[in-house]
Amino acid sequence: MHLHILGICGTFMGSLALIARAAGHRVTGCDAGVYPPMSTQLEEQGIALIEGFEADQLALKPDLFVIGNVVTRGNPLMEAILDAGLPYTSGPQWLGEHILQGQHVLAVAGTHGKTTTSSMLAWILHSAGKQPNFLIGGVAPGLEVSGRYDPAQHLFVIEADEYDTAFFDKRSKFVHYRPKTAILNNLEYDHADIFPDLAAIETQFHHLVRTIARSGQVIASTGEQALDRVLARGCWAKLVRTGENSGWHTKELSPVSFEVRCDKTSHGVVQWSLTGAHNRNNALVAIAAASHVGVDPRTSIAALSAFAGVKRRMEVRGIVGDITVYDDFAHHPTAIRTTLDGLRAQVGPQRILAVLEPRSNTMKLGTMAARLPQALEPADLVFCFGQREGKQSLGWDPTDVLASLGARMQAHHETDSLVQAIVDAAQPNDHILVMSNGSFAGVHSRLLEALSRKH
């Protein structure tokens, strides 16, 4: 079958393309801005890419068009598909119907930590010799790619996103996955562009829970009131709780080590380079999920002790003049705060320079803006970037919203002035933490180059 994928350079759709290719399909695709690293990964797999969404791509005559959720009405190619009455489906629906059926799906859901937890779980299963299939929103060292599929293997780890499926299917992606093991890691309000309130997201999570068989397992973190409300609406599979005062829990031994316990039994100590309570919790739910498919917790602990983290999750991009530059995907106030708290625990009194691009739809709308001052509190200096005009412009003024941070905060509307201000402020032993869910105009590399010239 020939599949033509619209929006192929998105992380999910690009990974889906790799999986479709591994399943034996001919795959082509298009996107606005075909760019590395996804374009490189796809081309290496023999997947032809087309720039743009022009209607002349109908001449490819694929058997099926697979539509990403970046595609909207008015898209020239999509309009041509509709006018011609050609067959199309969404990426998640195609995946659920053609790949995930017959697999033991381990789905990782939650507002924060999906990519990291999915990578941990896939890494554990890989280290245990289970050879898992997976589709993850990032590339973890050791796994090398974001998507892998071998029809002979029966375990499939997937990052289960609550964002909508396509312009013609406003359900969350994860309702198409039908997991046997489901991690519900956390739940907060996000995606203000499609969900009116937290209750609407809780309903989608409840729809996910409704799809899990009685023989399956739901692993849910404690201390999450929204998840408690979801589960109170019905849970038909076995429920396993993780966290404080539950069966599975951890005991912190140092910023980079913790003991894993289930009930009264200690299974060993994870010693790794990651920091923060959020990463301990991510590890804990991954261990519990791996246990459901027969992996001994001690094996999981050994695997996580060798886990090197995920690209764009507290990734060290370089060190110049004893100044460390990090890249992190954090873009929600809770994720920003937990990331800063984790770095603070690691570096102690050394200065942290937080560089924030509020780029997600929720942040651009200003829905979470009032929570940013508290989220950024652990930083010594804060640099907030926002365009004045254009698609990525903010609907609020950082100078007003972050006024309580006083002289610690600067707002910039041009990347050149932003980079220069950070370099002027940076001192030896500083830690520059860049947080954005986009490319941020290559700020990380530009900072390292400018710091190299200065030092």
N, C-alpha and C positions, 0 to 999 in steps of 0.2 A: 504494500500500500504506500502511495506517495502522500505525505503530509506536508502542507505548507503552513508554517507557523507565523502568525502575525504578532509582533512584539517579542521576537525571539531573543533579544539581548538582555531582557530582564532576567534576574537570577533564577526565578522559578521556571520561566518558559525556556531559558537556555538549558537548564538542567533536564527539563522534560524532553528537549530535543535530543540530548545525549542518550537518555533512556530509550526513546523511540528508535533511535539509530541502533542501539544495542539489541533491541527487540527484533531487528531485521527490516525495519521500514526505511524507505527512501525519505529523507527529510531535507526540505529547503525552508528558508525563512526570510523575514524582512523586519526592519525596524527603522525608526528615525534616529540616526546617530549610531551606526554600527561601530562599536568601539571595543578595545581590549579592556579587561582580560577575557571577557566572555566570547568576543568574536574570535580571538586566537584559539581558545579552547574548542569552539565549534568547528572552525576551519581545519584544525588538526584532525578532527573526526570525519572530515570529508563532507561537511554540511555547507552547502552553498548559501551565501548571504546576499541579500539585495537591500540597498539603501532606499528608504522611503516606503510609502504605501500607495503606489500608483496603480490605477485600475488595469494597466497592461499586464500585470502579473497573472491575470486570469488565463493568459496564454500558456502558463505552465501546466494547466489542466490537472491539478492534483486530485486525488480521490476525496480528500477532506481538507478543509481549512480549520486550523486550530487557533482559536482567538484568545489573546491575552487581555487582561483587564485594563491595559493602557489604551486599548482600542475603543473609540466612542462612535456614536452616530455622527455622520459627516466625514468620517475617514473615507477617502476616495475608494480604496480597495474594498472596504467593508460595504459601502453603498453598492458597488458593482456586484459583489457577491449576493447581496439581498435582491437586487434587481434581476439577476440571472437565475435566482432560485437555487443556488448551489449549496451543497451540504456543508454545514459548519457546526462546531461544538466548542466548548470552552476547554482550556487546558486541564483543570482539575477533573472535569467530567470524563474527558478522554482517558486520563490517567486511571481514574477509578474503575472505568469499564473495561479497559484493555490491558492494564498492567497489574493493578492491585488485587483483582479478583483471584483468589487462590493463594494469596500471600498472607502471612501473619504480619499484619501492619502494626507497627509501633509508632503511634502519633504523639508528637510533642506540641502541646498547645499552651498558650499563656501570653500575656501582654509583653513580658520581658523574657529574654534568655532562651528563646526557641532555637536559634541557630547554635548557640554554645551547647545547650543541653542535647540537641540532636547530634551534634558532632561528638560529644562525649559518649553518647549511647552507641553510635555507629563505631566509634573507636574501641569501645569495650568489646562489642560483638566481634569486630575484626581481630582484636588481640586474642580473643578466646577461640579463634579458628572457625567462627560461624559464617564467615564470608557474606556479610549482609548486603542487600541492596539498599540504596538510600537516595533521598532527594533532600538536600540541605541548602539553606540560603547563604552558605559561605564555604570556604575551603579550609579544612583543618589539616595541618601538617601530618603526614602519614597516610591520609586518605587521598590526597593529591587532586581530587576532582570534587565537584559539588553534587554530581549525580552518577550513580552506577547501577547497572542492572544485568543480572545473569538469570535467565529463566529457570535454571536448575536449582537456584537457591530460593528458600521460602520465607526468609525474614526480610522485612522492608521497613526501614526507619524513615520517617517523613516529618519534616517541619510543617506543623498543622496551623496554617494562618487563618485568622478570623476575618481578614479583609474579604470584600466581596469577590465573586467568581468572575463575572464578566458583565458587560452592559446589559445583557439579556438575562442574567441570572444573579440576583442580588443576595443570594444566600452566601454564607461564608464558605471559603474554599474547602474547609475541613469536613463539611457534611458529605462530601463525595468520597471520603477515604475509607469509611467503615472499619475502623481499627479494632484489633483484638486486645491490644494493650494501649491505654491512653494516659498520658501524663497531662494533668491540669496543674500547671506550675504556679500561676498567679493570675489575677484578673483585675484590671483597672480600666478606667475610661480612657479611650484613645480613638483614633480615626474619626474625628469630629466631622469630617467631610461626608461620611456615610452613615454614622450612627448618631441619633439624636441624644442619647443618654446611655448610662451604664446598663440600665435594664434591658435595652435593646441588644447589647452584646451578650448579656447573661442568657437571653433567649436563644441566641445562636449557639452558645456553649451547651445549653440544655438540649438543643437539637443534636449536637455531637454525641452527648451522653446517651440519647435515645437510640443511636445506631449501634451501640456496643452490645454484643451478645452476652447472655448470662454466663457463658463460659469464659468471657473476657475478664479484664481487670482495669479498674480506674485507679490511678495513683494521683492523689491530690494533696497539695501542701496544706498544712494547718495554718491558722491565723489569717486566713483570707476570707473575709465576710462575703464577698461576692461569690466565691466558689461555694461557700456553704449554702448560699441561697440557690445556686444552680442545682446542687446535689439534693437539696430539700424538695425540689420539684420532681424528683424521681431518679433512682439509680438502680439498674437491674443487674449490673455486673458486680463482681466482688470489689469492695472499696478498700484501698490501702492508703493510710494516712502517713505523711512524712513531716518531720519537723519536731519542734519542741513539744514534749508531753505526748508523743505518739510512738507507734511501733518503731519506725525507722527514724533515727535522729543522729546528730553529730555532736562532738565536743571539740571545740577549738583548742589546739595545743600551742599554736603560734600563728602569725599571719599567713604562713604558707604550709601549715600542716593541721590535720584534724583526724579524730578517731571516728569511725563509723560503727554504730550500734543498731541492732534490731532487737527490740524488747530488752532483755538483760544481757544479751550476748554481744561481745565486742568482736568485730570481724577484722580489725586491723586499722592501720593509720595511712592516710593519703598524704604524701609529701610531694609537693609540686611547686610550680612558679606562679600560679594564679593566687589572687588575693580576694578578700571580701566575703561577707556572709552570703551574698547572692550566688557566688560560684560554689560555695559549700553546698547550698541548697540544690543548685543545678546538678552537682555531682551525686547528691543523695538520691534524687528522683531517678537519675540515670541508672544507678546501682540497683534500685528497687525494680525498675523496668527490666533490666537485664536478668535479674533473679527470676522474673516471671517466665522467661524463656530458657531457664536452666543454667544460667551462668552463676557460678559460686561467687558470693560477694568478695572473697579474697582475691579471686581472679580479676574482678572489676577494680578493686583497689590498686592492684599491681599495674593494671592498664592505665588508670588515671594518674598514677605517680609518674608515668612516662608521657602524659598528655601535654602537648606543647601549646595548647590554646588555638584559637581561630583567628584567621586574618581579620583585621579591623576590630578586634576585641582586645583592647589594651595592648595592641601590637606596637612594639618599639620600632620606630621607623629609622632612628639613627641617634648617635650621640656625638656632639661637637662641642669642644671646649668645656667638657663635663656638664653639658646641658643635654638632657634627654628629651626627645620628641616622640610622643605616643599618638597613635591613631585609634579612635574608638567610635563605634556606631551609635553610641547613646544619643537619643533625641527626645526622650520623654523625661519629665522632671524626676520621676522615681529612678529611672536608669542613670540619669546624670548624677543624682545624689549618691547612689550606691557605688557607682564607678569612682567618684571622688573620694568617698569614704574608704574604699579599698586601696586606692593609691596613697591616701594619707596614712593608713595603717602600715603601708610598706615603706614610705620615705620619711616618716616621723616629722620633725620640724622643718625639713627642707621645703623650699617654696614650691607651690604648685601654681602654674599659670594656665587657667582654663580658657580655651578658645572654642566658642560655641557658634555654630551655624544653625539657627532654628529653621530647618528646611522641610520637615514633614508637613503635610496638609494641616494636621491638628495644630502644630506650633505656629505655622504662618497665619492661621485664623486667629490666634491669640487665646484659644480655649484654655490652654494650660499656662499662659504667660504669668499669671499671678503667683504660681508656685515656683517660678524660676529663682527668685532671690534666695529662698530657703534651700533649694537644690544646689545652688552655687556657693553656699556659705563656706564650705571647707576650703575653697580656693583662696590663695593670697591675692591674686590678680585675676580679673575677668575681662576678656575681650569678646564682645558680641558682634557678629557680622550679620548685616541684613541689607539687601538691595532696596533702593528707594523706588525703583520702577521695574516692570517686567514680571515674568511668570513667577519668579522666586521672591518677589517683594513681600515684606512683612505688612500685616494689617495692624501693627501696633508699633510704638516707639520704644526701643530698648532703653533710651535715656530715662524715660518716665517709669517704665516697669521695673527697672533695676536700680532706681534711684537710692534705695535703702542700702545698697552696697557702697555708696559714697565714692571716695577717690579710688577705690579698688577697681572700679568698672570703667571701661572705655567702650564706646559704640563706634563701629566703622561701617562705611557703605561701599568702600573700594578695597579690593584685596591687596593692592600695592601698599596703601597706607596701613592696612591691618598688619601685614608682614613686617613692615618697617617698625611699627610701634612695639610689636612683640620682641623683635630683635633688640631694639633700644632698651627695653626693660629687662631682658634676660641676663642672668648672672650665672657664674659657675655653680654647679650643684642644683640648678633649677630643673623642674620637670614641667614640660609644656604638653598639656593634654588637649588634643584637638578632637572635638566631638561633632559629628555630622553623620547623617544617613545618606550623604551623597559624596561626590568626588571633591567638593569644596575647592574647585578650581586649582587643584594640585598644591594647596597651601603647605602640606607637609614637606614636599620636596623643596618648595621655594624657601621655607623656613630654614631647612638644613643648608641650602646653598648660601643663603644670606648670613647664617651663623658662621659658615666656613670662611666667608670673606672677612667677617668681623674678627674672627679668632685666628 
